[in-house]
C-alpha cells in the first residue's frame, strides 16, 4: 500500500489558470500536440506544464490524472 491514501490536492486551488486549462484538456484525452496547437504554445511548453501539473497534484500516470479530474468534477466520467 502506498502513502497515497490522503485525498489528492484540488486541481482548482493547486494550479495556475493556464495549468488548469492544460490539466482539463489532458484529462479529456487530448494529445500534447493538439493542446499546444489549441493554446498557441509549443509542444515542449505543454510537456513542461504537464510535468509540473503531475508534480503539483501528486500523480504519475495519465490514468491517475483523469481519475483526479473526474473526482473533482473537472471532467465527467
N, C-alpha and C positions, 0 to 999 in steps of 0.2 A: 504494500500500500504506500502510495506517495503522500507527501505532505500537502497535496493539493485539495484537501477536503474543505479548506476555507472557501467561502464564496468568492468568486472571481471579482476583480475590480469592475465597476460600472464603466463601460467604454465612454459614455457621455461625459463623465466627470474626469476621466483619466487622459483623454485625448484632446488635441487641438482640433479646431473645426475641420481643418484640412485632413488631419489623420483620421478623424471620424468618418469623413466622406469616403476616404480610401478604404477604411475598415468596412463600411457598409457595402461598397462595391465588391470588395474581396469576398465578403460573406454571401453576396448574391451570386458568386461564381464567375465573376468577370476575370479575365486574364490580365496580367500586369500590363502587357502591351495595349490592350483595349482601354484599360483605366488611364494609362499615360496619354493616349490619343484623346480620350474624352475630356481630360483635365488639362490638356496642353502642357504636359510635363514629359520629361524623358523617362524611358523605362527604368533607367538607373535610379532616378529620383523616387519613383514609385516603389522600387525594390527596397531602397533605403528606408522609406516610410514604413513599408511592410515589416521590416526588421524591428524598427522602433516600436511599432504598434504591438507586435508579438511580445517584445520585452516588457513594455508598459502593462500589458494585460496578463502577462504570465502564461501565454500559450505558446506551444511549439509547432503544432501541426495545423494545416488548413481545417481539419475536422473540428479541432478544439475552438478555432476562431469562429467557425459557423455556429457551433453549439452555443458559444458565449453570446453571439449576436441574437440567436433565437431566444435564449434565456432572458435577455434584456429587451426583447421586443424590437430590435433594430431591423430584423427581417422576420418574415413568417416562415414556419417550418415547411 
